[in-house]
Amino acid sequence: MVSPGSGNGKFVKGDVTTKEFKIEAKRTDNAHSISFKREWLTKVSHQAFSERRLPAVAIEFGGSDEQFYVLRASEFQLFVALLRE
């Protein structure tokens, strides 16, 4: 589920909810950089906790369909452990 325009900021693409994740999705038309805000992490962490999901921030740069994800270290380490099994 995507909530387009959620937050209505410069880089907002929308919030995404999957079975496992609550994702704060951000996009910029700038192909080189984005100003990252801690409040994005705080917001999605609180929302994810209340929904019993894992939090993440997705970032997409202009001129590319490639997305990058920011996770807390604990979730990243969980994925590393699963990959090593």
Distance bins in CASP14 RR format, pairs under 12 A and 6 or more apart:
PFRMAT RR
TARGET T0000
AUTHOR 0000-0000-0000
RMODE 2
METHOD distances of the structure
MODEL  1
1 14 0 0 0 0 0 1 0 0 0 0 0
1 15 0 0 0 0 1 0 0 0 0 0 0
1 16 1 0 0 1 0 0 0 0 0 0 0
1 17 1 0 1 0 0 0 0 0 0 0 0
1 18 0 0 0 0 1 0 0 0 0 0 0
1 19 0 0 0 0 0 1 0 0 0 0 0
1 21 0 0 0 0 0 1 0 0 0 0 0
1 22 0 0 0 0 0 1 0 0 0 0 0
1 23 0 0 0 0 0 1 0 0 0 0 0
1 25 0 0 0 0 0 1 0 0 0 0 0
1 51 0 0 0 0 0 1 0 0 0 0 0
1 53 0 0 0 0 0 1 0 0 0 0 0
2 12 0 0 0 0 0 1 0 0 0 0 0
2 13 0 0 0 0 1 0 0 0 0 0 0
2 14 1 0 1 0 0 0 0 0 0 0 0
2 15 1 0 0 1 0 0 0 0 0 0 0
2 16 1 0 1 0 0 0 0 0 0 0 0
2 17 0 0 0 0 1 0 0 0 0 0 0
2 18 0 0 0 0 0 1 0 0 0 0 0
2 22 0 0 0 0 0 1 0 0 0 0 0
2 23 0 0 0 0 1 0 0 0 0 0 0
2 24 0 0 0 0 0 1 0 0 0 0 0
2 25 1 0 0 1 0 0 0 0 0 0 0
2 58 0 0 0 0 0 1 0 0 0 0 0
3 12 0 0 0 0 1 0 0 0 0 0 0
3 13 0 0 0 0 1 0 0 0 0 0 0
3 14 1 0 1 0 0 0 0 0 0 0 0
3 15 1 0 1 0 0 0 0 0 0 0 0
3 16 0 0 0 0 1 0 0 0 0 0 0
3 17 0 0 0 0 1 0 0 0 0 0 0
3 22 0 0 0 0 0 1 0 0 0 0 0
3 23 0 0 0 0 0 1 0 0 0 0 0
3 24 0 0 0 0 0 1 0 0 0 0 0
3 25 0 0 0 0 1 0 0 0 0 0 0
3 47 0 0 0 0 0 1 0 0 0 0 0
4 12 0 0 0 0 1 0 0 0 0 0 0
4 13 1 0 0 1 0 0 0 0 0 0 0
4 14 1 0 1 0 0 0 0 0 0 0 0
4 15 0 0 0 0 1 0 0 0 0 0 0
4 16 0 0 0 0 0 1 0 0 0 0 0
4 25 0 0 0 0 1 0 0 0 0 0 0
4 27 0 0 0 0 0 1 0 0 0 0 0
5 11 0 0 0 0 0 1 0 0 0 0 0
5 12 1 0 1 0 0 0 0 0 0 0 0
5 13 1 0 0 1 0 0 0 0 0 0 0
5 14 1 0 1 0 0 0 0 0 0 0 0
5 15 0 0 0 0 1 0 0 0 0 0 0
5 16 0 0 0 0 0 1 0 0 0 0 0
5 24 0 0 0 0 0 1 0 0 0 0 0
5 25 0 0 0 0 1 0 0 0 0 0 0
5 26 0 0 0 0 0 1 0 0 0 0 0
5 27 0 0 0 0 0 1 0 0 0 0 0
6 12 1 0 0 1 0 0 0 0 0 0 0
6 13 0 0 0 0 1 0 0 0 0 0 0
6 14 1 0 1 0 0 0 0 0 0 0 0
6 15 1 0 1 0 0 0 0 0 0 0 0
6 16 0 0 0 0 1 0 0 0 0 0 0
6 17 0 0 0 0 0 1 0 0 0 0 0
6 22 0 0 0 0 0 1 0 0 0 0 0
6 23 0 0 0 0 0 1 0 0 0 0 0
6 24 0 0 0 0 1 0 0 0 0 0 0
6 25 0 0 0 0 1 0 0 0 0 0 0
6 26 0 0 0 0 0 1 0 0 0 0 0
6 40 0 0 0 0 0 1 0 0 0 0 0
6 43 0 0 0 0 1 0 0 0 0 0 0
6 44 0 0 0 0 0 1 0 0 0 0 0
6 47 0 0 0 0 0 1 0 0 0 0 0
7 13 0 0 0 0 0 1 0 0 0 0 0
7 14 1 0 0 1 0 0 0 0 0 0 0
7 15 0 0 0 0 1 0 0 0 0 0 0
7 24 0 0 0 0 1 0 0 0 0 0 0
7 25 0 0 0 0 0 1 0 0 0 0 0
7 26 0 0 0 0 0 1 0 0 0 0 0
7 37 0 0 0 0 0 1 0 0 0 0 0
7 39 0 0 0 0 0 1 0 0 0 0 0
7 40 0 0 0 0 0 1 0 0 0 0 0
7 43 0 0 0 0 1 0 0 0 0 0 0
7 44 0 0 0 0 0 1 0 0 0 0 0
8 14 0 0 0 0 1 0 0 0 0 0 0
8 15 0 0 0 0 0 1 0 0 0 0 0
9 24 0 0 0 0 0 1 0 0 0 0 0
9 25 0 0 0 0 0 1 0 0 0 0 0
9 26 0 0 0 0 1 0 0 0 0 0 0
9 27 0 0 0 0 0 1 0 0 0 0 0
9 28 0 0 0 0 0 1 0 0 0 0 0
9 35 0 0 0 0 0 1 0 0 0 0 0
9 37 0 0 0 0 0 1 0 0 0 0 0
9 39 0 0 0 0 0 1 0 0 0 0 0
9 40 0 0 0 0 0 1 0 0 0 0 0
10 26 0 0 0 0 1 0 0 0 0 0 0
10 27 0 0 0 0 1 0 0 0 0 0 0
10 28 1 0 0 1 0 0 0 0 0 0 0
10 29 0 0 0 0 1 0 0 0 0 0 0
10 30 0 0 0 0 1 0 0 0 0 0 0
10 34 0 0 0 0 1 0 0 0 0 0 0
10 35 0 0 0 0 1 0 0 0 0 0 0
10 37 0 0 0 0 0 1 0 0 0 0 0
11 24 0 0 0 0 0 1 0 0 0 0 0
11 25 0 0 0 0 1 0 0 0 0 0 0
11 26 1 0 1 0 0 0 0 0 0 0 0
11 27 1 0 1 0 0 0 0 0 0 0 0
11 28 1 0 1 0 0 0 0 0 0 0 0
11 29 0 0 0 0 1 0 0 0 0 0 0
11 30 0 0 0 0 1 0 0 0 0 0 0
11 33 0 0 0 0 0 1 0 0 0 0 0
11 34 1 0 0 1 0 0 0 0 0 0 0
11 35 1 0 0 1 0 0 0 0 0 0 0
11 36 0 0 0 0 1 0 0 0 0 0 0
11 37 0 0 0 0 1 0 0 0 0 0 0
11 40 0 0 0 0 1 0 0 0 0 0 0
11 57 0 0 0 0 0 1 0 0 0 0 0
11 58 0 0 0 0 0 1 0 0 0 0 0
11 59 0 0 0 0 1 0 0 0 0 0 0
11 60 0 0 0 0 1 0 0 0 0 0 0
11 61 0 0 0 0 0 1 0 0 0 0 0
11 62 0 0 0 0 0 1 0 0 0 0 0
12 24 0 0 0 0 1 0 0 0 0 0 0
12 25 1 0 0 1 0 0 0 0 0 0 0
12 26 1 0 0 1 0 0 0 0 0 0 0
12 27 1 0 0 1 0 0 0 0 0 0 0
12 28 0 0 0 0 0 1 0 0 0 0 0
12 34 0 0 0 0 0 1 0 0 0 0 0
12 37 0 0 0 0 0 1 0 0 0 0 0
12 40 0 0 0 0 1 0 0 0 0 0 0
12 43 0 0 0 0 0 1 0 0 0 0 0
12 57 0 0 0 0 0 1 0 0 0 0 0
12 58 0 0 0 0 0 1 0 0 0 0 0
12 59 0 0 0 0 0 1 0 0 0 0 0
12 60 0 0 0 0 0 1 0 0 0 0 0
13 23 0 0 0 0 1 0 0 0 0 0 0
13 24 0 0 0 0 1 0 0 0 0 0 0
13 25 1 0 1 0 0 0 0 0 0 0 0
13 26 1 0 0 1 0 0 0 0 0 0 0
13 27 1 0 1 0 0 0 0 0 0 0 0
13 28 0 0 0 0 1 0 0 0 0 0 0
13 29 0 0 0 0 0 1 0 0 0 0 0
13 34 0 0 0 0 0 1 0 0 0 0 0
13 40 0 0 0 0 0 1 0 0 0 0 0
13 57 0 0 0 0 0 1 0 0 0 0 0
13 58 1 0 0 1 0 0 0 0 0 0 0
13 59 0 0 0 0 1 0 0 0 0 0 0
13 60 1 0 0 1 0 0 0 0 0 0 0
13 61 0 0 0 0 0 1 0 0 0 0 0
13 62 0 0 0 0 0 1 0 0 0 0 0
13 67 0 0 0 0 1 0 0 0 0 0 0
14 22 0 0 0 0 0 1 0 0 0 0 0
14 23 0 0 0 0 1 0 0 0 0 0 0
14 24 1 0 0 1 0 0 0 0 0 0 0
14 25 1 0 1 0 0 0 0 0 0 0 0
14 26 0 0 0 0 1 0 0 0 0 0 0
14 27 0 0 0 0 1 0 0 0 0 0 0
14 40 0 0 0 0 0 1 0 0 0 0 0
14 43 0 0 0 0 0 1 0 0 0 0 0
14 44 0 0 0 0 0 1 0 0 0 0 0
14 57 0 0 0 0 0 1 0 0 0 0 0
14 58 0 0 0 0 1 0 0 0 0 0 0
14 60 0 0 0 0 0 1 0 0 0 0 0
15 21 0 0 0 0 0 1 0 0 0 0 0
15 22 1 0 0 1 0 0 0 0 0 0 0
15 23 1 0 0 1 0 0 0 0 0 0 0
15 24 1 0 0 1 0 0 0 0 0 0 0
15 25 1 0 0 1 0 0 0 0 0 0 0
15 26 0 0 0 0 0 1 0 0 0 0 0
15 40 0 0 0 0 0 1 0 0 0 0 0
15 43 0 0 0 0 1 0 0 0 0 0 0
15 44 1 0 0 1 0 0 0 0 0 0 0
15 47 1 0 0 1 0 0 0 0 0 0 0
15 48 0 0 0 0 0 1 0 0 0 0 0
15 51 0 0 0 0 0 1 0 0 0 0 0
15 53 0 0 0 0 0 1 0 0 0 0 0
15 55 0 0 0 0 0 1 0 0 0 0 0
15 56 0 0 0 0 0 1 0 0 0 0 0
15 57 0 0 0 0 0 1 0 0 0 0 0
15 58 0 0 0 0 1 0 0 0 0 0 0
16 22 1 0 0 1 0 0 0 0 0 0 0
16 23 1 0 1 0 0 0 0 0 0 0 0
16 24 0 0 0 0 1 0 0 0 0 0 0
16 25 1 0 1 0 0 0 0 0 0 0 0
16 26 0 0 0 0 0 1 0 0 0 0 0
16 27 0 0 0 0 0 1 0 0 0 0 0
16 44 0 0 0 0 1 0 0 0 0 0 0
16 47 0 0 0 0 0 1 0 0 0 0 0
16 48 0 0 0 0 0 1 0 0 0 0 0
16 53 0 0 0 0 0 1 0 0 0 0 0
16 55 0 0 0 0 0 1 0 0 0 0 0
16 56 0 0 0 0 1 0 0 0 0 0 0
16 57 0 0 0 0 0 1 0 0 0 0 0
16 58 1 0 0 1 0 0 0 0 0 0 0
16 60 0 0 0 0 0 1 0 0 0 0 0
16 67 0 0 0 0 0 1 0 0 0 0 0
16 69 0 0 0 0 0 1 0 0 0 0 0
17 23 1 0 0 1 0 0 0 0 0 0 0
17 24 0 0 0 0 0 1 0 0 0 0 0
17 25 0 0 0 0 0 1 0 0 0 0 0
17 44 0 0 0 0 0 1 0 0 0 0 0
17 47 0 0 0 0 1 0 0 0 0 0 0
17 48 0 0 0 0 1 0 0 0 0 0 0
17 50 0 0 0 0 0 1 0 0 0 0 0
17 51 1 0 0 1 0 0 0 0 0 0 0
17 52 0 0 0 0 0 1 0 0 0 0 0
17 53 1 0 0 1 0 0 0 0 0 0 0
17 54 0 0 0 0 0 1 0 0 0 0 0
17 55 0 0 0 0 0 1 0 0 0 0 0
17 56 0 0 0 0 0 1 0 0 0 0 0
18 25 0 0 0 0 0 1 0 0 0 0 0
18 48 0 0 0 0 0 1 0 0 0 0 0
18 51 0 0 0 0 0 1 0 0 0 0 0
18 53 1 0 0 1 0 0 0 0 0 0 0
18 54 0 0 0 0 1 0 0 0 0 0 0
18 55 0 0 0 0 0 1 0 0 0 0 0
18 56 0 0 0 0 1 0 0 0 0 0 0
18 58 0 0 0 0 0 1 0 0 0 0 0
19 51 0 0 0 0 0 1 0 0 0 0 0
19 52 0 0 0 0 0 1 0 0 0 0 0
19 53 1 0 0 1 0 0 0 0 0 0 0
19 54 0 0 0 0 0 1 0 0 0 0 0
20 48 0 0 0 0 1 0 0 0 0 0 0
20 51 0 0 0 0 0 1 0 0 0 0 0
20 52 0 0 0 0 1 0 0 0 0 0 0
20 53 1 0 0 1 0 0 0 0 0 0 0
20 54 1 0 1 0 0 0 0 0 0 0 0
20 55 0 0 0 0 0 1 0 0 0 0 0
20 56 0 0 0 0 1 0 0 0 0 0 0
20 71 0 0 0 0 0 1 0 0 0 0 0
20 75 0 0 0 0 0 1 0 0 0 0 0
20 78 0 0 0 0 0 1 0 0 0 0 0
20 79 0 0 0 0 0 1 0 0 0 0 0
21 44 0 0 0 0 1 0 0 0 0 0 0
21 45 0 0 0 0 0 1 0 0 0 0 0
21 47 0 0 0 0 0 1 0 0 0 0 0
21 48 1 0 0 1 0 0 0 0 0 0 0
21 51 0 0 0 0 1 0 0 0 0 0 0
21 52 0 0 0 0 0 1 0 0 0 0 0
21 53 1 0 1 0 0 0 0 0 0 0 0
21 54 1 0 1 0 0 0 0 0 0 0 0
21 55 1 0 0 1 0 0 0 0 0 0 0
21 56 1 0 1 0 0 0 0 0 0 0 0
21 57 0 0 0 0 0 1 0 0 0 0 0
21 58 0 0 0 0 1 0 0 0 0 0 0
21 69 0 0 0 0 1 0 0 0 0 0 0
21 70 0 0 0 0 0 1 0 0 0 0 0
21 71 0 0 0 0 1 0 0 0 0 0 0
21 72 0 0 0 0 0 1 0 0 0 0 0
21 75 0 0 0 0 1 0 0 0 0 0 0
21 79 0 0 0 0 0 1 0 0 0 0 0
22 40 0 0 0 0 0 1 0 0 0 0 0
22 41 0 0 0 0 0 1 0 0 0 0 0
22 43 0 0 0 0 1 0 0 0 0 0 0
22 44 1 0 1 0 0 0 0 0 0 0 0
22 45 0 0 0 0 1 0 0 0 0 0 0
22 46 0 0 0 0 1 0 0 0 0 0 0
22 47 1 0 1 0 0 0 0 0 0 0 0
22 48 1 1 0 0 0 0 0 0 0 0 0
22 49 0 0 0 0 1 0 0 0 0 0 0
22 50 0 0 0 0 1 0 0 0 0 0 0
22 51 1 0 1 0 0 0 0 0 0 0 0
22 52 0 0 0 0 1 0 0 0 0 0 0
22 53 1 0 1 0 0 0 0 0 0 0 0
22 54 1 0 0 1 0 0 0 0 0 0 0
22 55 1 0 1 0 0 0 0 0 0 0 0
22 56 1 0 0 1 0 0 0 0 0 0 0
22 57 0 0 0 0 0 1 0 0 0 0 0
22 58 0 0 0 0 0 1 0 0 0 0 0
22 71 0 0 0 0 0 1 0 0 0 0 0
22 75 0 0 0 0 0 1 0 0 0 0 0
23 40 0 0 0 0 0 1 0 0 0 0 0
23 41 0 0 0 0 0 1 0 0 0 0 0
23 43 0 0 0 0 0 1 0 0 0 0 0
23 44 1 0 0 1 0 0 0 0 0 0 0
23 45 0 0 0 0 0 1 0 0 0 0 0
23 47 0 0 0 0 1 0 0 0 0 0 0
23 48 0 0 0 0 1 0 0 0 0 0 0
23 51 0 0 0 0 0 1 0 0 0 0 0
23 53 0 0 0 0 1 0 0 0 0 0 0
23 54 0 0 0 0 1 0 0 0 0 0 0
23 55 1 0 0 1 0 0 0 0 0 0 0
23 56 1 0 1 0 0 0 0 0 0 0 0
23 57 1 0 0 1 0 0 0 0 0 0 0
23 58 1 0 1 0 0 0 0 0 0 0 0
23 59 0 0 0 0 0 1 0 0 0 0 0
23 60 0 0 0 0 0 1 0 0 0 0 0
23 67 0 0 0 0 1 0 0 0 0 0 0
23 68 0 0 0 0 0 1 0 0 0 0 0
23 69 1 0 0 1 0 0 0 0 0 0 0
23 70 0 0 0 0 1 0 0 0 0 0 0
23 71 0 0 0 0 0 1 0 0 0 0 0
23 75 0 0 0 0 0 1 0 0 0 0 0
24 36 0 0 0 0 0 1 0 0 0 0 0
24 37 0 0 0 0 1 0 0 0 0 0 0
24 38 0 0 0 0 0 1 0 0 0 0 0
24 39 0 0 0 0 1 0 0 0 0 0 0
24 40 1 0 1 0 0 0 0 0 0 0 0
24 41 1 0 0 1 0 0 0 0 0 0 0
24 42 0 0 0 0 1 0 0 0 0 0 0
24 43 1 0 0 1 0 0 0 0 0 0 0
24 44 1 0 1 0 0 0 0 0 0 0 0
24 45 0 0 0 0 1 0 0 0 0 0 0
24 46 0 0 0 0 0 1 0 0 0 0 0
24 47 0 0 0 0 1 0 0 0 0 0 0
24 48 0 0 0 0 1 0 0 0 0 0 0
24 53 0 0 0 0 0 1 0 0 0 0 0
24 55 1 0 0 1 0 0 0 0 0 0 0
24 56 1 0 0 1 0 0 0 0 0 0 0
24 57 1 0 1 0 0 0 0 0 0 0 0
24 58 1 0 0 1 0 0 0 0 0 0 0
24 59 0 0 0 0 1 0 0 0 0 0 0
24 69 0 0 0 0 0 1 0 0 0 0 0
24 70 0 0 0 0 1 0 0 0 0 0 0
24 71 0 0 0 0 0 1 0 0 0 0 0
25 40 0 0 0 0 1 0 0 0 0 0 0
25 44 0 0 0 0 1 0 0 0 0 0 0
25 56 0 0 0 0 1 0 0 0 0 0 0
25 57 1 0 0 1 0 0 0 0 0 0 0
25 58 1 0 1 0 0 0 0 0 0 0 0
25 59 0 0 0 0 1 0 0 0 0 0 0
25 60 1 0 0 1 0 0 0 0 0 0 0
25 67 0 0 0 0 1 0 0 0 0 0 0
25 68 0 0 0 0 0 1 0 0 0 0 0
25 69 0 0 0 0 1 0 0 0 0 0 0
25 70 0 0 0 0 0 1 0 0 0 0 0
26 34 1 0 0 1 0 0 0 0 0 0 0
26 35 0 0 0 0 1 0 0 0 0 0 0
26 36 0 0 0 0 1 0 0 0 0 0 0
26 37 0 0 0 0 1 0 0 0 0 0 0
26 39 0 0 0 0 0 1 0 0 0 0 0
26 40 1 0 0 1 0 0 0 0 0 0 0
26 41 0 0 0 0 0 1 0 0 0 0 0
26 43 0 0 0 0 0 1 0 0 0 0 0
26 44 0 0 0 0 0 1 0 0 0 0 0
26 56 0 0 0 0 0 1 0 0 0 0 0
26 57 1 0 0 1 0 0 0 0 0 0 0
26 58 1 0 0 1 0 0 0 0 0 0 0
26 59 1 0 1 0 0 0 0 0 0 0 0
26 60 1 0 0 1 0 0 0 0 0 0 0
26 61 0 0 0 0 1 0 0 0 0 0 0
26 62 0 0 0 0 0 1 0 0 0 0 0
26 67 0 0 0 0 1 0 0 0 0 0 0
26 68 0 0 0 0 1 0 0 0 0 0 0
26 69 0 0 0 0 0 1 0 0 0 0 0
26 70 0 0 0 0 1 0 0 0 0 0 0
27 34 0 0 0 0 1 0 0 0 0 0 0
27 57 0 0 0 0 0 1 0 0 0 0 0
27 58 0 0 0 0 1 0 0 0 0 0 0
27 59 1 0 0 1 0 0 0 0 0 0 0
27 60 1 0 1 0 0 0 0 0 0 0 0
27 61 1 0 0 1 0 0 0 0 0 0 0
27 62 1 0 0 1 0 0 0 0 0 0 0
27 63 0 0 0 0 0 1 0 0 0 0 0
27 64 0 0 0 0 0 1 0 0 0 0 0
27 65 0 0 0 0 0 1 0 0 0 0 0
27 66 0 0 0 0 0 1 0 0 0 0 0
27 67 0 0 0 0 1 0 0 0 0 0 0
27 68 0 0 0 0 0 1 0 0 0 0 0
28 34 1 0 1 0 0 0 0 0 0 0 0
28 35 0 0 0 0 1 0 0 0 0 0 0
28 36 0 0 0 0 0 1 0 0 0 0 0
28 59 1 0 0 1 0 0 0 0 0 0 0
28 60 1 0 0 1 0 0 0 0 0 0 0
28 61 1 0 0 1 0 0 0 0 0 0 0
28 62 1 0 0 1 0 0 0 0 0 0 0
28 63 0 0 0 0 0 1 0 0 0 0 0
28 64 0 0 0 0 0 1 0 0 0 0 0
28 68 0 0 0 0 0 1 0 0 0 0 0
29 60 0 0 0 0 0 1 0 0 0 0 0
29 61 0 0 0 0 1 0 0 0 0 0 0
29 62 1 0 1 0 0 0 0 0 0 0 0
29 63 0 0 0 0 1 0 0 0 0 0 0
29 64 0 0 0 0 0 1 0 0 0 0 0
30 59 0 0 0 0 0 1 0 0 0 0 0
30 60 0 0 0 0 0 1 0 0 0 0 0
30 61 1 0 0 1 0 0 0 0 0 0 0
30 62 1 0 0 1 0 0 0 0 0 0 0
30 63 0 0 0 0 1 0 0 0 0 0 0
30 64 0 0 0 0 0 1 0 0 0 0 0
31 60 0 0 0 0 0 1 0 0 0 0 0
31 61 1 0 1 0 0 0 0 0 0 0 0
31 62 1 0 1 0 0 0 0 0 0 0 0
31 63 1 0 1 0 0 0 0 0 0 0 0
31 64 1 0 0 1 0 0 0 0 0 0 0
31 66 0 0 0 0 0 1 0 0 0 0 0
32 61 1 0 0 1 0 0 0 0 0 0 0
32 62 0 0 0 0 1 0 0 0 0 0 0
32 63 0 0 0 0 0 1 0 0 0 0 0
32 64 0 0 0 0 0 1 0 0 0 0 0
33 59 0 0 0 0 0 1 0 0 0 0 0
33 61 0 0 0 0 1 0 0 0 0 0 0
33 62 0 0 0 0 0 1 0 0 0 0 0
34 40 0 0 0 0 0 1 0 0 0 0 0
34 57 0 0 0 0 0 1 0 0 0 0 0
34 58 0 0 0 0 0 1 0 0 0 0 0
34 59 1 0 1 0 0 0 0 0 0 0 0
34 60 0 0 0 0 1 0 0 0 0 0 0
34 61 1 0 0 1 0 0 0 0 0 0 0
34 62 0 0 0 0 1 0 0 0 0 0 0
34 67 0 0 0 0 0 1 0 0 0 0 0
34 68 0 0 0 0 1 0 0 0 0 0 0
34 70 0 0 0 0 0 1 0 0 0 0 0
35 59 0 0 0 0 0 1 0 0 0 0 0
36 57 1 0 0 1 0 0 0 0 0 0 0
36 59 1 0 0 1 0 0 0 0 0 0 0
36 68 0 0 0 0 0 1 0 0 0 0 0
36 70 1 0 0 1 0 0 0 0 0 0 0
37 43 0 0 0 0 1 0 0 0 0 0 0
37 44 0 0 0 0 0 1 0 0 0 0 0
37 57 0 0 0 0 1 0 0 0 0 0 0
37 59 0 0 0 0 0 1 0 0 0 0 0
37 70 0 0 0 0 0 1 0 0 0 0 0
38 44 0 0 0 0 0 1 0 0 0 0 0
38 45 0 0 0 0 0 1 0 0 0 0 0
38 57 0 0 0 0 0 1 0 0 0 0 0
38 70 0 0 0 0 0 1 0 0 0 0 0
39 45 0 0 0 0 0 1 0 0 0 0 0
39 46 0 0 0 0 0 1 0 0 0 0 0
39 57 0 0 0 0 0 1 0 0 0 0 0
40 46 0 0 0 0 0 1 0 0 0 0 0
40 47 0 0 0 0 0 1 0 0 0 0 0
40 55 0 0 0 0 1 0 0 0 0 0 0
40 56 0 0 0 0 0 1 0 0 0 0 0
40 57 1 0 1 0 0 0 0 0 0 0 0
40 58 0 0 0 0 0 1 0 0 0 0 0
40 59 0 0 0 0 1 0 0 0 0 0 0
40 70 0 0 0 0 1 0 0 0 0 0 0
41 47 0 0 0 0 0 1 0 0 0 0 0
41 48 0 0 0 0 0 1 0 0 0 0 0
41 55 1 0 0 1 0 0 0 0 0 0 0
41 56 0 0 0 0 1 0 0 0 0 0 0
41 57 1 0 0 1 0 0 0 0 0 0 0
41 59 0 0 0 0 0 1 0 0 0 0 0
41 69 0 0 0 0 0 1 0 0 0 0 0
41 70 1 0 0 1 0 0 0 0 0 0 0
41 71 0 0 0 0 1 0 0 0 0 0 0
41 72 1 0 0 1 0 0 0 0 0 0 0
41 73 0 0 0 0 0 1 0 0 0 0 0
41 75 0 0 0 0 0 1 0 0 0 0 0
42 48 0 0 0 0 0 1 0 0 0 0 0
42 49 0 0 0 0 0 1 0 0 0 0 0
42 55 0 0 0 0 1 0 0 0 0 0 0
42 57 0 0 0 0 0 1 0 0 0 0 0
42 72 0 0 0 0 0 1 0 0 0 0 0
43 49 0 0 0 0 0 1 0 0 0 0 0
43 50 0 0 0 0 0 1 0 0 0 0 0
43 55 0 0 0 0 1 0 0 0 0 0 0
43 56 0 0 0 0 0 1 0 0 0 0 0
43 57 0 0 0 0 1 0 0 0 0 0 0
44 50 0 0 0 0 0 1 0 0 0 0 0
44 51 0 0 0 0 0 1 0 0 0 0 0
44 53 0 0 0 0 1 0 0 0 0 0 0
44 54 0 0 0 0 1 0 0 0 0 0 0
44 55 1 0 1 0 0 0 0 0 0 0 0
44 56 1 0 0 1 0 0 0 0 0 0 0
44 57 1 0 0 1 0 0 0 0 0 0 0
44 58 0 0 0 0 1 0 0 0 0 0 0
44 69 0 0 0 0 0 1 0 0 0 0 0
44 70 0 0 0 0 1 0 0 0 0 0 0
44 71 0 0 0 0 0 1 0 0 0 0 0
44 72 0 0 0 0 0 1 0 0 0 0 0
44 75 0 0 0 0 0 1 0 0 0 0 0
45 51 0 0 0 0 0 1 0 0 0 0 0
45 53 0 0 0 0 0 1 0 0 0 0 0
45 54 0 0 0 0 1 0 0 0 0 0 0
45 55 1 0 1 0 0 0 0 0 0 0 0
45 56 0 0 0 0 1 0 0 0 0 0 0
45 57 0 0 0 0 1 0 0 0 0 0 0
45 70 0 0 0 0 0 1 0 0 0 0 0
45 71 0 0 0 0 0 1 0 0 0 0 0
45 72 1 0 0 1 0 0 0 0 0 0 0
45 74 0 0 0 0 0 1 0 0 0 0 0
45 75 0 0 0 0 0 1 0 0 0 0 0
46 53 0 0 0 0 0 1 0 0 0 0 0
46 55 0 0 0 0 1 0 0 0 0 0 0
47 53 0 0 0 0 1 0 0 0 0 0 0
47 54 0 0 0 0 0 1 0 0 0 0 0
47 55 1 0 0 1 0 0 0 0 0 0 0
47 56 0 0 0 0 0 1 0 0 0 0 0
47 57 0 0 0 0 0 1 0 0 0 0 0
48 54 1 0 1 0 0 0 0 0 0 0 0
48 55 1 1 0 0 0 0 0 0 0 0 0
48 56 0 0 0 0 1 0 0 0 0 0 0
48 57 0 0 0 0 0 1 0 0 0 0 0
48 71 0 0 0 0 0 1 0 0 0 0 0
48 72 0 0 0 0 1 0 0 0 0 0 0
48 75 0 0 0 0 1 0 0 0 0 0 0
49 55 1 0 0 1 0 0 0 0 0 0 0
49 72 0 0 0 0 0 1 0 0 0 0 0
53 75 0 0 0 0 0 1 0 0 0 0 0
54 69 0 0 0 0 0 1 0 0 0 0 0
54 70 0 0 0 0 0 1 0 0 0 0 0
54 71 1 0 0 1 0 0 0 0 0 0 0
54 72 0 0 0 0 1 0 0 0 0 0 0
54 74 0 0 0 0 1 0 0 0 0 0 0
54 75 1 0 1 0 0 0 0 0 0 0 0
54 76 0 0 0 0 0 1 0 0 0 0 0
54 78 0 0 0 0 1 0 0 0 0 0 0
54 79 0 0 0 0 1 0 0 0 0 0 0
55 69 0 0 0 0 0 1 0 0 0 0 0
55 70 0 0 0 0 1 0 0 0 0 0 0
55 71 1 0 0 1 0 0 0 0 0 0 0
55 72 1 0 0 1 0 0 0 0 0 0 0
55 74 0 0 0 0 0 1 0 0 0 0 0
55 75 1 0 0 1 0 0 0 0 0 0 0
55 76 0 0 0 0 0 1 0 0 0 0 0
56 67 0 0 0 0 0 1 0 0 0 0 0
56 68 0 0 0 0 0 1 0 0 0 0 0
56 69 1 0 1 0 0 0 0 0 0 0 0
56 70 1 0 0 1 0 0 0 0 0 0 0
56 71 1 0 1 0 0 0 0 0 0 0 0
56 72 0 0 0 0 1 0 0 0 0 0 0
56 75 1 0 0 1 0 0 0 0 0 0 0
56 76 0 0 0 0 0 1 0 0 0 0 0
56 79 0 0 0 0 0 1 0 0 0 0 0
57 67 0 0 0 0 0 1 0 0 0 0 0
57 68 0 0 0 0 1 0 0 0 0 0 0
57 69 1 0 0 1 0 0 0 0 0 0 0
57 70 1 0 1 0 0 0 0 0 0 0 0
57 71 0 0 0 0 1 0 0 0 0 0 0
57 72 0 0 0 0 0 1 0 0 0 0 0
57 75 0 0 0 0 0 1 0 0 0 0 0
58 66 0 0 0 0 0 1 0 0 0 0 0
58 67 1 0 1 0 0 0 0 0 0 0 0
58 68 1 0 0 1 0 0 0 0 0 0 0
58 69 1 0 1 0 0 0 0 0 0 0 0
58 70 0 0 0 0 1 0 0 0 0 0 0
58 71 0 0 0 0 0 1 0 0 0 0 0
59 66 0 0 0 0 1 0 0 0 0 0 0
59 67 1 0 0 1 0 0 0 0 0 0 0
59 68 1 0 1 0 0 0 0 0 0 0 0
59 69 1 0 0 1 0 0 0 0 0 0 0
59 70 1 0 0 1 0 0 0 0 0 0 0
59 71 0 0 0 0 0 1 0 0 0 0 0
60 66 1 0 0 1 0 0 0 0 0 0 0
60 67 1 0 1 0 0 0 0 0 0 0 0
60 68 1 0 0 1 0 0 0 0 0 0 0
60 69 0 0 0 0 0 1 0 0 0 0 0
61 67 0 0 0 0 1 0 0 0 0 0 0
61 68 0 0 0 0 1 0 0 0 0 0 0
69 75 0 0 0 0 1 0 0 0 0 0 0
69 76 0 0 0 0 1 0 0 0 0 0 0
69 79 0 0 0 0 0 1 0 0 0 0 0
70 76 0 0 0 0 1 0 0 0 0 0 0
71 77 0 0 0 0 1 0 0 0 0 0 0
71 78 0 0 0 0 1 0 0 0 0 0 0
71 79 1 0 0 1 0 0 0 0 0 0 0
71 80 0 0 0 0 0 1 0 0 0 0 0
72 78 0 0 0 0 1 0 0 0 0 0 0
72 79 0 0 0 0 0 1 0 0 0 0 0
73 79 0 0 0 0 0 1 0 0 0 0 0
73 80 0 0 0 0 0 1 0 0 0 0 0
74 80 0 0 0 0 0 1 0 0 0 0 0
74 81 0 0 0 0 0 1 0 0 0 0 0
75 81 0 0 0 0 0 1 0 0 0 0 0
75 82 0 0 0 0 0 1 0 0 0 0 0
76 82 0 0 0 0 0 1 0 0 0 0 0
76 83 0 0 0 0 0 1 0 0 0 0 0
77 83 0 0 0 0 0 1 0 0 0 0 0
77 84 0 0 0 0 0 1 0 0 0 0 0
78 84 0 0 0 0 0 1 0 0 0 0 0
78 85 0 0 0 0 0 1 0 0 0 0 0
79 85 0 0 0 0 0 1 0 0 0 0 0
END
